[in-house]
Amino acid sequence: MHQMQEAKLQQMRFVNDASHELRTPIAVIRGYTDMLDRWGKTDEAVLDESIAALKSESEHMHDLVEQLLFLARGDAGRNTLTRVPLNFAQLAFEVWEESDMIDASHHYVLGFDKSALADNRYQTVGDIAMLKQSLRIIVQNAARYSPAKTPITFDISYDEKNVQVSIEDEGMGISEAAVAHIFERFWRADNARAKSNDGSGLGLSIAKWIVDSHDGSIDVLSREGVGTRFSIAIPRVALR
């Protein structure tokens, strides 16, 4: 009975949080629609501002709904993983390469030698698209909460059991108290909320779901004012 009550409370909190997150973009869209109706027909500046805001908020709502659906499917066991042999170093390199290409405001550092891309010691089995998504979420958070022109470093390692990708930034960092909550749905630290309203608070929950579904783990090492390092470890496959 206790587990059922706790599950019900979690479901209620999730619905309440989702409703709160959707309320803001809906209010913005309604506000700009009203402004367009009143002045946008004759004022080009109002028209341009309103169109830009409506596009931005509709994209935000789309992303939020897609994230909610992903988590809902995951909770219901309907997210299907396509597991194939892969080199985790290769995935990290590809995410590093695309990040360096699309984000000129940060310095993306490849902290490992490209010879690792063909090294079987970094071999694992998993869903390529989903593991890439988990890495992208970590990178996007690093970029969002670190100053422009600071480095974001990709590195890899392995041991007898796991192959690991780490992504480290020199951003605002996360307090020790906050680290315990960062994978909770819709949760964002106070300093993150103050800096940016772009995030939904769902990204890290999705990343953790993906890693958990691969029997892996995410470790976080952070210090306020210094930076944060996320490390994703996935079980290693020893090839004969």
N, C-alpha and C positions, 0 to 999 in steps of 0.2 A: 504493500500500500504506500509506503514511504517513497519507493522508486517511482510509482505511478504519479504521485502528487508532485514530485520533483520534476518529472518529465512534463507534466501539465504546466507547471510554473515556467519552465524553460520555453515551452511552446508559446505561452502567453507573452513572455518577454520578447521573444523573437518577433511575434506579430506586432507588438507595440513599437519595437525599435524600427521594424521595416516601415510601418505606417509613418513614423516620425521622419525617417529619411526621405520618404517619397513626398511628404507634405511640403518640404522646402522647394524643390524644383517645380512642383505644381503651382505653388503660390507665385513663384517668379514668372512662370509662363503666363499665368492669369494676369499678373500686373503688367507685363509687357504687351499682352494682347489688348488690354484696356487702353494702354497708352497709344498703341497703334490705331485703335478705333477712334480715339479722340484727336490725335495730332499727326499721326504717321501718314495720313493721306496727302498732307500738304507740306510736311516738313521732312526733307530728305535725311537730315541728321538723325531725327527720331526714328525714321524708317530703318536706316542702316544699323543704328544701335539696337533696335528691337529685334531685327532679323538675326544679328550676331548672337544676342542673348538667348533667343528662342532656340537657335541651333545648338548652342552650348548646353543649355539645360535639357533639351530633348535627348542629346547624346548621353548626358549624365544619367538621365532616367533609364535610357536603354541599357547602359552598362550595369546600373544597379539591379534592374529586373533580371538581366542575364545572370548576374552573380547570385541573386536569390534563387533563381531556378536551378542553377548548378548545385547549390547547397541542398535545396529541397530534393533534387534527384539523388544526391549523395546520401541523404538521410534515409531515403526510401530504397536505397540499393539499386538505383536504376542508372547510375553512371557506369558505362562500360569501358574498361581499360583494354587497349590492344597492346599486349606485351610482346616485345621483340628484343632480341639481343642488341645492345647498344654500348657505345663508349661514352661514359659520363663526361669525360674531358672534352670530347667532340661537341657535346651539347653545350657545355659551358663556353667553349670557344665560339660557337655560333651565336649564342646570346650576347657574348661580349662584342662580337663583330657587329651585330645589328644595333646594339646600344650605342656603340661608338659612331655608327653611321647616322642615326636619327637624332642623337642628342649632342649638339655641339657645345652645350653649356657646362658639361663636365668632362673631366679627363679620365677615360676608361683605360685601366692598366691591366694588361695580361701578365699575371704573376707566375706563369708556368711556361715551360718550353713546348713548342708545337709538336715535338716528337711524341708527346703524351697522346696525341690524337690517334696514333696507330699502336699504342701500347696496350696490350691485353690486360695489364694489371688494373686498368680503369674500366674493365668490362662489367656490365650489369645487365639486368633484364627489366624492361619497363615500357610504359607508354610514352613515346617520344614527345608527342604534342603536350601531354599533361605535365611531364617533367619540365619541359621548356616553359610552360605557363607558370609553374611554381618559381622557377628562376627569374622570370620576367617580373613577377610580383615583387620579389625581393629587390631587384634592381630599381624598379619604379619607386619603391619606398625610399631606397637609398638616395635617389636623385631628388625626390620631393623634399626630403628633410636634411639636405646638405647644401652648403653654399655653392654658388656657381664657381666653376674653374677648379674645384677641389677634386681629388682623385677618388675613383671607385674601383677597387682592385678585385680581380677574379683570381682565385687560386684553387688548386686541387691537391688531394692527398689520398692515401689508401692505407689500410692495415689488413690484418688477416680476415676481417669480417666485412668491412665496408669500404666503399669508395665515396669520397666526400668533396663537395664543391663549396667553397666559402666566398662570400661577397662582403667586402669591407668598405665602409665610407668614413669620412671625417666630418660628419654632420653634428646635429644637436645632441645626439645620444638619447638614451632611454634610462630613466631612473630604475633602481633595483625593484622598487614596489610596482612600477608599471610593467616590467618584463613579465611578471607573473600573469598579466592579463592580456597581452598583446595578441594572442590567438583567439580571444573571445570575439564573437560576432558583434559587429557595430562598435566595438570598443576602440577608442583613440585616446592617447595621452593628452593631457591639458596643453602641453607645449605644441603638440602636433595640431590640435584644433586651432590654436592661436595662429600658427604659421600658415595653415592651408585648409580650405574647405573642400578641396578637390576629392579627397579620399572618402570612401563610404564606410570604412572600418570593416570591410568584408574580405579584402585581399589576402591578408595573412591567414584568415580562417580557411580560405580556399587552398592556399599553399600548403597548410598543415594537413588538410583533408587529402590532398594529392600525395604528399609524402607518407602519411599514415597508410594510405591504400597500397603503397609499395613496401610496407613493413620497414619504413625508414624513420628518421628522426630529424628534427630541426633544433639546433642549439643556438642560443643568442648570447653574445658577450658584448656588453655596452657600458659606456661611461659617459655621463652627461658632460657636454662641452668638448668631448674628445672624438666620439664616433661609435659606430656599431658594426659588429661582424655577425652575419647570419651564416650558419654552416648546415648544409643539407647532406645527410649521410644515407646512402642506399646500399642494401646488401650486395656485396661483391660476388661475381661469378668467376670461379677459378676455371680457366680453360685448360684442357689437357692437350 
